[in-house]
Amino acid sequence: AMVLTDDQKALLESARRFAREVLQPGYQQRDTSGVLDRELVAEMGRLGLLGMDLPEEHGGMGLDGVTTGLVTEALAYGDFNVSAVPVGISLNGAILIRHAKPAVRDVWVPKMVKGEAVIAICLTEPRGGSDASNLQLKARRVTDASGEHWVINGEKTSITFADRADAYLIFARTGTPEQGAKGVSAFFIPAQTPGIQTLKFDDLGSAVIGRGQVFFDDVRVPADHMLGDEGKGFTQVMQGFDYSRALIGLQACGAAQASLDEAWAYTKEREAFGRPIGQFQGVTFPLAEGESQIEAIRQLCIHTLALRDAGLPHTKEAAMCKWMGPKYAVDVIHQCLLTFGHYGWSKDLPHQQRLRDVMGLEIGDGTAAVMKLIIARERIGRTAIQY
């Protein structure tokens, strides 16, 4: 069982209140406008809901991963899409603290925690996303009068916050294609750097996160903007993804729980055949199953974060969170939509939007198939992989 300190309880309560009073009422309207409200992000920063897990010397609170996960779920209950911002800041902030030079780290991490900067991770390319180490985006080293630089050329696609990020954390090939992951380095590039262009996709859901393409045309990056070591960027930086996978699982739980709560309430109000529909097991049993599944996944996510907090391996568990969270949340939200009968099919209710939004994470940040591959690899090693 989770025992929370008074500080944790207070922070969680403030996240829940913010989600209910501020995020939830505007959830559907933001889907229509497609705008990421930066004032809302700054407000989250003021409330301490961004990067709370980052060290205090960088503007965070030094809190544990479990608390961060619970806050993530609380925020996703109100707005699944806005909750992607704190997840990104926890992931990217930790990457910068671990791998960035002070020149980058000391400027950008405090900005992120204050809600003044949103960072886009650029990994996926047009020829594929799951085969992540097989990158074509090129970075070549140039030394001239202004010092040592890297020049970036190529394209990234399916990038969250593509057209609205303040900076890009990119993976590029600095070595030869034959080197695979070993020839990939990571760079941090402010969005106003010359030579960057973006294009936003018209997606089925999650309009406010602005998924799209980022084009790099002779983009010059100072040498001190490389993250980690040359040729090690992929292996070093990707280690942070176990953390975000558990947080994504909790995002999915938050959205599903919101639909469940609304569906349960409806079974008490709606009458059919002379009594509340909550008296029909055909109505309540599917919701009871959904409640059980989401609770189980929530506990798995918290367990994964507890392993991380204890410094123990959690790659397998994180992959489980990442495929099960979105998959079961989609099923449960779908069931809640059906519980509302013909009303559920209307865009006036949020179930259709939660369904569309959560479904995106059945693909983004790693498909179910790739997560299962990771689990298999953790169980039987390289036998599980042919390449």
URGI-V75959 format. One record per helix or strand. SS is the DSSP state (a for helix, b for strand). FROM is the first residue (numbers start at 1). LEN is the number of residues. Records with the same first field share a line. If there is no record, write none. Layout:
BEGIN
SS->FROM-LEN  FROM-LEN
END
This chain:
BEGIN
a->6-28  38-9  56-3  65-14  83-17  102-12  177-7  207-3  223-3  233-6  241-29  277-3  281-29  315-25  341-5  351-12  368-17
b->119-4  125-1  128-1  138-7  147-13  167-7  184-7  196-5  212-11  226-2  232-1  271-2  275-2
END
